[in-house]
């Protein structure tokens, strides 16, 4: 019986040693990876500090409105490009769009009234 116990204990210890070696290898790999990333990032220029984006209701609404205006502007341009092959017509639509965007924004999104 003691030989069987000794054999099982030896198997447990061997398994524990294998797990310890595996953990040590993983940790060493993790450390090497961190060092490699650190060396690469040290070569890169530092990014400027980003100013926090305001997250209030008015700021979100303004961002949504600006996005809508930009999407509509690009949709109008795409439609003009698809409908007319004349560069003069395309340029005319572009100029009119640039002129009418402030008017559109004022009429649709103005909160003073």
C-alpha positions, 0 to 999 in steps of 0.5 A, spaced: 500 500 500 505 504 501 508 503 494 502 505 491 501 511 495 508 513 494 507 512 486 501 517 486 504 522 490 510 522 485 505 523 480 501 528 483 508 532 485 510 531 477 504 534 475 505 540 480 512 541 477 509 541 470 504 546 472 509 550 475 513 550 469 508 551 465 506 557 469 513 560 469 513 559 461 507 563 460 509 568 465 516 569 462 513 570 455 508 575 458 514 579 461 518 578 454 511 581 450 511 587 455 518 588 454 517 588 446 511 592 446 515 597 451 521 598 446 516 599 440 512 604 443 518 608 446 520 609 439 513 612 437 512 619 438 507 621 444 500 622 442 497 629 445 493 629 451 486 628 448 481 633 451 475 630 453 468 630 449 462 633 452 457 629 453 451 633 455 444 633 452 446 639 448 452 637 445 450 630 443 444 633 440 449 638 436 453 632 434 447 629 431 445 635 427 452 636 424 452 629 422 445 629 419 447 635 415 454 632 413 450 626 411 445 630 407 450 634 404 454 628 401 447 624 399 445 630 395 452 630 392 452 623 390 445 624 387 448 629 383 454 625 380 449 619 379 444 624 375 448 628 371 455 627 367 456 634 366 462 637 370 458 644 370 452 641 373 456 637 378 460 643 380 453 648 380 450 643 385 456 643 389 456 651 389 449 651 391 449 646 396 455 650 400 451 656 399 444 653 402 447 648 408 447 654 412 440 656 410 438 649 411 441 649 418 438 655 420 431 654 418 431 647 421 435 647 427 434 654 430 432 654 437 431 662 438 424 662 435 
